[in-house]
Amino acid sequence: MKRKKLMAMLMAVSVFAGVLTGCGNASGQNSGSSEQRQSETTEQTQETSEESDVPEEKEPLKFTMSISNGLNEYIAQSPDINQDKWVKVFNERYNLDLTLKLLDHKRFAEEMQMMFASGEIADVVKCYDNYTSPSMCQSVENGVFMPLDDILATAEEKYPNLMKTIPENAWDYNKYNGHIYGIPVSYLSRATRRATYIRKDLLDQTGLGIPTTLDEFVEVLKAFRDMGVEYPFAGRENWTYTDIFFGAYGVNPLTWNLNEEGQLVPDMIRPEMKEALAFHKMLKDEGLMDPESLTTNSSDWLNKIYTGKVGLFDHNGGQLYGFNSSLQQNVPEGEFILIPSPVGPYGDQGTQKYSPVFESIFINKDFQEPERIFEYLDRMCLDEEQDFMAYGIKGEDWTEENGQVQYEYPTDQVGIAEISFRKTIGLIRDDSYDPRLLPFTPSGEDFMDWVQNVSTKEGIDNIDPGKLESLTLHPELQPGNGCDLFHTMAADIFYGKEPIDSFDAFVEEYLSRGGQEVIEEATKAYQEGRTFDRK
């Protein structure tokens, strides 16, 4: 790999009960004559002076932290994650007494709900996105977590590394009723994160060039089909990871945007969604899309990709090396590359844009040492600690010669997942990409080329209205996996059970069941500047 070129690219591109912990104080008195007391006072003063330069040793910071297991293969192979090597290393290195509470990624929202219902809430709770995430079960609104305003008031002085590292706009994503409750520990410096993956070896066999328009993508997919590729294009349950063809019409089942009347509406009821659904039905009918895309879980979907059965899909571009590594274990000649997403009839292109916050942590209101959590986070922003999270232990996992890091990136999925686990415990990270690791990954230069030349030019805007009272009353109208009204209609169209015009009946029903009130509240929030714009 061309390390020097990649480094230059990187430089050019340059983030309801708690456990109480207490401490006791002991005091003593001296007795004796005045001379003795004066002598003892002098000696104590000298001892105090001599000891003043020695930092006071604190008791380990004891806390529990709930996290998703993230389908992490390194976590999965551990019989007891709290006896894991890296948990012990973190405890020793940072003076912690950390206990992890793992939640199943596949049932994350349900397990979070069970945790809140039980009252056995971790000292630190980590969730995807921000406090508005359904997995948070309105816990911030119900007073489970402490507001952080008092700590943040002096954070620029006390925790300068943290405040310089986390993007300023990320903090606002965890502001509720004027107060910040969450710390955006995993942030995204780039809004466009997902990329279009295509099997280069298969594309070369077709003799066709890299497709750009929808018609050209269909031509390539038909060529894949005729070559015997089982699933020319494959998505995942509930329309996840099918962004690219929705994006070609400027919509996404999860996002919100302005309509022609200037109203803020869910993309799932816009006319362009009807066109996008018709396109997906055509793909299925022509044998160009996995017919199980609406029901295939993540494990089965990945297995289809890894075993060479899929020609085209979309996913986080930063995982290019991982996908190729897994594919080549089954198809040695196989290779995925990242290409621009298809351009649709109105010039739209790309996947949904993400918020600057990928993961947040919240501190239990009963936790007694929140400042020490901030101290830990501040330290994790230092270059030395970011090196540790990326490479591991210096002298064991990596070395340095003449100022250059000597490191070998793992070649197996568990080894790659081990890095991810370190970063999970370390909390602070830019989840767009890690400039430390890219020079050592075989696909690093290709990914950075996509970051610089593709990701900045595509992506579907999302004007997130935030918490809406109308959606609290009508949660079934919230865009996402919980909106059965949309998913039933879309599946019926996809499988030919209902005509495409059933979309119009869906929109009418959505509006009549409270959707009109949702739109009015969302539009008001936009007009008053209370939305979270992802542009």
C-alpha positions in Angstrom: 0.0 0.0 0.0 1.1 3.5 -0.8 1.6 4.7 2.8 3.1 8.1 1.9 0.2 8.9 -0.5 -2.4 7.9 2.0 -0.8 10.0 4.8 -0.8 13.0 2.5 -4.5 12.3 1.9 -5.2 12.1 5.6 -3.4 15.4 6.2 -5.5 17.0 3.5 -8.7 15.8 5.1 -7.5 17.0 8.8 -16.0 13.5 16.7 -34.2 4.0 38.4 -31.5 3.4 41.1 -27.8 4.0 40.7 -24.8 2.7 42.6 -23.7 5.1 45.3 -20.0 5.4 46.0 -18.7 7.3 49.0 -15.5 8.1 50.7 -14.7 8.6 54.4 -12.6 11.2 56.1 -10.4 10.5 59.2 -9.0 13.2 61.5 -6.7 13.1 64.5 -5.4 15.4 67.1 -1.9 15.9 68.6 -1.3 16.3 72.3 1.8 17.3 74.4 3.7 20.3 75.4 3.8 23.5 73.4 7.4 22.7 72.4 6.4 19.3 71.3 3.5 20.7 69.4 5.7 23.3 67.8 8.2 20.7 66.9 5.6 18.4 65.5 4.0 21.2 63.6 7.3 22.1 62.0 7.9 18.4 61.1 4.4 18.1 59.7 4.9 21.3 57.7 8.1 19.9 56.3 6.4 16.5 55.5 3.5 18.3 53.9 5.9 20.4 51.8 7.8 17.3 50.7 4.6 15.4 49.9 2.9 18.2 48.1 4.6 17.3 44.9 3.3 13.7 45.0 -0.2 13.4 43.5 -2.8 12.0 45.8 -3.6 8.5 44.9 -7.4 8.2 44.3 -9.4 5.1 44.8 -10.3 3.5 41.4 -13.3 5.0 39.7 -16.0 2.4 40.2 -18.9 2.4 37.8 -21.1 0.1 35.8 -21.7 0.8 32.1 -24.3 -0.7 29.9 -23.4 -1.1 26.2 -24.7 -2.9 23.1 -22.7 -6.0 22.2 -22.8 -4.6 18.7 -22.7 -8.1 17.2 -18.9 -7.8 18.0 -17.2 -11.1 17.3 -14.5 -10.5 19.9 -17.2 -9.9 22.6 -19.0 -13.0 21.4 -16.1 -15.3 22.0 -15.5 -14.1 25.6 -17.1 -16.3 28.3 -17.0 -13.4 30.8 -16.4 -9.9 29.3 -15.5 -8.4 32.7 -12.6 -10.9 33.0 -11.4 -9.9 29.5 -7.8 -8.9 29.0 -8.7 -5.4 27.8 -11.1 -4.7 30.6 -8.3 -5.5 33.0 -5.8 -3.4 31.1 -8.2 -0.4 31.1 -8.8 -0.8 34.8 -5.1 -0.8 35.5 -4.1 1.9 33.0 -6.8 4.4 34.0 -7.4 3.6 37.6 -10.9 2.2 37.0 -13.1 -0.4 38.5 -15.4 -0.9 35.5 -18.1 -3.4 35.2 -19.7 -3.8 31.7 -23.4 -4.8 31.3 -23.8 -6.2 27.8 -27.1 -5.7 26.0 -28.0 -7.8 22.9 -27.7 -5.6 19.8 -30.6 -7.5 18.1 -32.9 -6.7 21.0 -31.2 -3.5 22.1 -34.4 -1.4 22.5 -36.2 -4.2 24.3 -33.3 -4.8 26.7 -32.9 -1.1 27.4 -36.6 -1.0 28.2 -36.2 -4.0 30.6 -33.3 -2.2 32.3 -35.2 1.0 32.9 -38.3 -1.0 34.1 -36.2 -3.0 36.6 -34.8 0.1 38.2 -31.3 -1.5 38.1 -29.9 1.2 35.8 -26.2 1.3 35.1 -24.1 4.3 36.3 -23.3 5.1 32.7 -25.7 4.2 29.9 -24.6 4.1 26.3 -27.0 4.3 23.5 -27.0 4.8 19.7 -27.7 8.4 18.5 -29.1 10.7 21.2 -31.7 10.9 24.0 -34.5 10.8 21.4 -33.6 7.3 20.4 -36.6 4.9 21.1 -34.1 2.7 23.1 -33.9 5.5 25.7 -37.6 5.0 26.6 -38.0 8.7 27.5 -35.6 8.2 30.4 -34.2 11.7 30.1 -37.6 13.3 30.2 -38.4 11.2 33.3 -35.4 12.4 35.2 -33.3 9.2 35.2 -30.1 11.0 34.2 -28.4 14.1 35.5 -28.1 17.4 33.5 -24.5 18.2 32.7 -24.7 22.0 32.5 -22.9 22.7 35.7 -20.0 20.5 34.7 -19.9 21.9 31.2 -19.9 25.5 32.5 -16.2 25.0 33.4 -15.4 22.3 31.0 -13.3 24.5 28.6 -10.8 24.9 31.5 -11.1 21.6 33.3 -11.5 19.3 30.3 -9.9 21.1 27.3 -9.0 18.0 25.4 -12.6 16.7 25.4 -14.1 20.0 24.4 -11.7 20.5 21.5 -12.3 16.9 20.3 -16.1 16.6 20.2 -17.6 18.8 17.5 -19.5 21.7 19.0 -22.7 21.0 17.1 -22.8 17.5 18.5 -23.6 18.7 22.0 -26.9 20.2 20.9 -28.2 16.8 19.9 -28.5 15.9 23.6 -30.2 19.1 24.7 -33.6 18.7 26.3 -35.6 21.6 27.7 -32.5 23.8 27.4 -30.2 21.4 29.3 -27.6 19.0 28.0 -27.9 15.5 29.3 -25.8 13.3 27.1 -22.1 13.2 26.1 -21.7 12.6 22.3 -18.7 10.3 22.8 -18.9 8.6 19.4 -19.2 11.4 16.8 -19.1 11.6 13.0 -17.0 14.2 11.4 -18.7 13.4 8.0 -22.4 13.2 7.5 -22.3 10.6 4.7 -21.1 7.3 6.1 -22.7 4.6 4.0 -21.2 3.7 0.6 -22.2 1.7 -2.4 -20.3 -1.6 -2.6 -20.0 -3.6 -5.8 -18.1 -6.8 -6.7 -15.3 -5.5 -9.0 -14.4 -9.0 -10.2 -18.0 -9.6 -11.3 -18.2 -6.2 -12.9 -15.0 -6.9 -14.9 -16.6 -10.1 -16.2 -19.6 -8.2 -17.5 -17.4 -5.9 -19.6 -19.4 -3.0 -18.4 -18.1 0.2 -16.8 -18.9 1.5 -13.4 -22.6 2.4 -13.5 -23.8 5.9 -12.6 -27.5 6.2 -13.5 -30.4 4.0 -12.5 -30.6 2.6 -16.0 -26.9 1.7 -15.9 -27.2 0.0 -12.5 -30.1 -2.0 -13.8 -28.0 -3.1 -16.8 -25.2 -4.2 -14.5 -27.6 -6.1 -12.2 -29.2 -7.9 -15.1 -25.7 -8.9 -16.2 -25.0 -10.2 -12.7 -28.2 -12.2 -12.8 -27.5 -13.7 -16.2 -24.0 -14.7 -15.0 -25.6 -16.7 -12.2 -25.2 -14.3 -9.2 -27.8 -15.4 -6.8 -28.6 -12.0 -5.4 -27.5 -9.2 -7.7 -28.6 -6.7 -5.0 -29.6 -7.5 -1.4 -31.0 -5.5 1.4 -31.9 -6.2 5.0 -35.0 -6.5 7.1 -37.4 -3.5 7.3 -35.7 -1.8 4.3 -32.4 -1.3 6.2 -29.3 -1.1 4.0 -31.4 -0.5 0.9 -30.6 3.2 1.0 -29.0 3.7 -2.4 -32.1 3.2 -4.6 -34.3 5.1 -2.2 -31.7 7.8 -2.2 -31.8 8.0 -6.0 -35.3 9.4 -5.5 -34.3 11.8 -2.7 -36.1 9.9 0.0 -35.5 7.3 2.8 -38.0 5.5 5.0 -36.3 7.0 8.1 -35.8 10.6 7.2 -37.8 13.9 7.1 -37.6 16.7 4.6 -39.6 19.7 3.3 -42.3 19.2 0.7 -43.3 21.6 -2.0 -45.6 23.5 0.5 -42.7 24.0 2.9 -44.0 21.5 5.4 -41.7 19.2 7.2 -42.9 15.7 6.5 -41.7 12.1 6.8 -40.1 11.1 3.5 -42.2 7.9 3.7 -45.3 9.8 2.6 -43.8 12.0 -0.1 -44.7 11.2 -3.8 -41.1 10.3 -4.5 -41.4 7.4 -2.1 -44.1 5.9 -4.3 -41.7 6.0 -7.2 -38.9 4.4 -5.1 -41.2 1.6 -4.0 -42.2 0.9 -7.6 -38.5 0.7 -8.6 -37.8 -1.8 -5.8 -40.7 -4.0 -6.9 -39.3 -4.0 -10.4 -35.9 -5.1 -9.1 -37.6 -8.0 -7.3 -39.8 -9.0 -10.2 -36.8 -9.0 -12.6 -34.8 -11.2 -10.3 -32.3 -8.4 -9.5 -33.0 -8.1 -5.8 -33.1 -10.7 -3.0 -36.8 -11.4 -2.5 -36.0 -12.0 1.2 -34.5 -8.5 1.6 -37.4 -7.4 3.8 -37.0 -10.2 6.3 -33.4 -11.2 6.2 -31.6 -10.5 9.5 -28.2 -9.1 9.8 -26.4 -12.4 10.3 -28.0 -14.1 7.3 -27.5 -10.9 5.1 -23.8 -10.8 6.0 -23.5 -14.5 5.3 -24.9 -14.1 1.8 -22.3 -11.3 1.1 -19.4 -13.2 2.6 -20.1 -16.4 0.6 -20.1 -14.5 -2.7 -23.9 -14.6 -3.4 -24.3 -10.8 -3.5 -23.1 -8.4 -6.2 -24.2 -5.0 -4.9 -25.2 -3.6 -1.5 -24.6 -0.5 0.7 -23.0 -0.3 4.1 -20.5 1.8 6.1 -17.6 2.6 3.8 -15.1 2.2 6.5 -15.7 -1.5 6.6 -14.4 -2.1 3.1 -11.4 -4.2 4.3 -13.5 -6.3 6.6 -16.0 -7.2 3.8 -13.1 -8.1 1.5 -11.3 -10.1 4.1 -14.5 -12.2 4.8 -15.4 -12.5 1.1 -11.9 -13.7 0.1 -12.0 -16.5 2.7 -14.8 -18.0 0.5 -14.1 -16.5 -2.9 -10.3 -15.8 -3.1 -10.7 -13.9 -6.3 -13.6 -11.8 -5.1 -13.2 -8.0 -4.4 -15.5 -5.3 -3.4 -14.9 -1.7 -4.3 -16.7 1.6 -3.3 -18.4 3.5 -6.1 -20.6 6.5 -6.4 -24.3 5.8 -5.6 -26.8 5.8 -8.4 -28.1 9.1 -9.6 -31.9 9.3 -9.9 -34.3 11.1 -12.2 -34.2 14.4 -10.2 -30.4 14.4 -9.7 -30.6 12.9 -6.1 -27.9 10.5 -5.0 -26.6 8.7 -2.0 -27.6 7.3 1.4 -29.2 9.1 4.3 -27.0 11.6 6.1 -26.2 10.9 9.7 -26.3 13.2 12.6 -22.9 14.2 14.1 -23.7 11.9 17.0 -23.4 8.2 16.5 -23.4 7.2 20.2 -24.0 9.0 23.5 -23.5 8.2 27.1 -25.7 9.4 30.0 -24.8 9.5 33.7 -27.2 8.2 36.3 -28.6 11.0 38.4 -27.5 9.1 41.6 -23.9 8.6 40.5 -21.6 10.4 42.9 -18.5 11.1 40.8 -19.6 12.5 37.4 -16.5 14.8 37.2 -14.3 11.7 37.2 -16.1 10.4 34.2 -15.3 13.7 32.5 -11.6 13.3 33.6 -11.5 9.9 32.0 -13.1 11.2 28.8 -10.7 14.1 28.7 -7.7 11.8 29.0 -9.0 9.5 26.2 -8.8 12.4 23.8 -5.0 12.6 24.1 -2.9 11.3 21.2 -1.3 8.7 23.4 -4.6 7.2 24.4 -6.0 7.3 20.9 -2.8 5.4 19.8 -3.6 2.9 22.6 -7.2 2.4 21.4 -6.1 2.0 17.8 -2.9 -0.1 18.1 -3.0 -1.6 21.6 -0.1 -1.8 24.1 3.1 -0.1 22.9 5.9 -2.6 22.9 3.6 -5.6 22.7 1.1 -4.9 19.9 3.1 -2.2 18.2 6.4 -0.4 18.2 7.8 2.9 17.1 11.0 3.5 15.0 12.3 6.9 14.1 8.9 8.4 14.9 7.1 5.9 12.7 4.5 3.5 14.0 5.3 -0.1 13.2 2.0 -2.1 13.3 0.3 -5.0 11.5 -3.4 -4.7 11.1 -5.2 -8.0 11.9 -6.3 -10.2 9.1 -9.2 -12.0 10.9 -12.6 -10.8 11.9 -12.0 -11.4 15.6 -8.8 -9.4 15.5 -10.6 -6.5 13.8 -13.4 -6.7 16.3 -10.9 -6.6 19.1 -9.9 -3.1 18.0 -13.5 -2.1 18.0 -14.0 -3.4 21.5 -11.0 -1.3 22.8 -12.6 1.7 21.2 -16.0 0.9 22.7 -14.5 1.0 26.2 -12.4 4.0 25.4 -15.6 5.8 24.3 -14.1 8.8 22.5 -13.8 8.3 18.8 -14.6 9.6 15.4 -16.7 6.9 13.9 -16.3 8.2 10.4 -12.8 6.7 10.1 -9.6 6.3 12.1 -6.6 8.1 10.4 -4.2 6.0 12.6 -5.3 2.7 11.2 -6.0 3.5 7.6 -2.3 3.5 6.5 -2.1 -0.1 7.7 -5.3 -1.5 6.2 -5.0 -3.0 2.6 -8.1 -1.0 1.6 -7.2 2.2 3.4 -6.2 4.2 0.4 -9.4 3.2 -1.5 -11.5 4.2 1.4 -9.9 7.6 1.7 -10.4 8.1 -2.0 -14.1 7.5 -1.4 -14.1 9.9 1.6 -12.5 12.7 -0.4 -14.0 12.3 -3.8 -17.4 10.7 -3.3 -18.8 11.0 0.2 -18.7 14.8 0.1 -20.7 15.0 -3.1 -23.7 12.7 -2.2 -26.2 12.0 0.6 -29.8 12.6 1.4 -30.6 15.4 3.8 -32.6 14.8 6.9 -34.3 17.5 9.0 -34.9 15.6 12.2 -37.8 17.3 14.1 -36.6 15.9 17.4 -39.1 14.9 20.1 -42.7 15.6 19.1 -45.6 15.4 21.5 -47.8 14.2 18.6 -45.6 11.2 18.1 -45.6 10.4 21.8 -49.4 10.1 21.4 -49.1 8.3 18.1 -45.8 6.3 18.2 -47.0 4.1 15.4 -46.6 7.1 13.0 -42.8 7.5 13.8 -40.7 6.8 10.7 -38.7 3.7 11.3 -39.1 0.0 12.2 -42.1 0.8 14.5 -44.2 2.2 11.7 -46.1 -1.0 10.7 -48.5 1.1 8.6 -45.7 1.9 6.2 -43.9 -1.5 6.3 -47.1 -3.4 5.7 -48.0 -1.2 2.7 -44.4 -1.3 1.3 -44.1 -5.1 1.7 -47.5 -5.6 0.0 -46.3 -3.5 -3.0 -42.9 -5.3 -3.1 -44.5 -8.7 -3.2 -47.3 -7.8 -5.6 -50.1 -8.3 -3.1 -51.3 -4.7 -3.6 -50.9 -2.3 -6.6 -48.5 0.6 -6.4 -51.5 3.0 -6.0 -52.1 1.5 -2.5 -49.4 4.0 -1.5 -52.0 6.8 -1.9 -54.4 5.1 0.5 -51.5 4.7 2.9 -50.8 8.4 2.9 -54.5 9.2 3.5 -54.6 6.8 6.4 -51.4 8.2 7.9 -52.8 11.7 7.8 -56.2 10.7 9.2 -54.7 8.7 12.1 -52.8 11.8 13.5 -50.2 12.3 10.8 -51.6 15.8 10.0 -50.9 16.9 13.6 -47.4 15.3 13.4 -46.7 17.4 10.3 -48.0 20.6 11.8 -45.9 20.1 15.0 -42.8 19.2 13.0 -43.2 22.2 10.7 -43.5 24.5 13.7 -40.4 23.1 15.2 -38.6 23.7 11.9 -39.8 27.3 11.6 -38.7 28.0 15.2 -35.3 26.5 14.6 -35.7 23.6 17.0 -34.9 20.8 14.4 -31.7 18.9 14.0 -30.7 19.5 10.4 -28.4 16.9 8.8 -27.2 18.5 5.6 
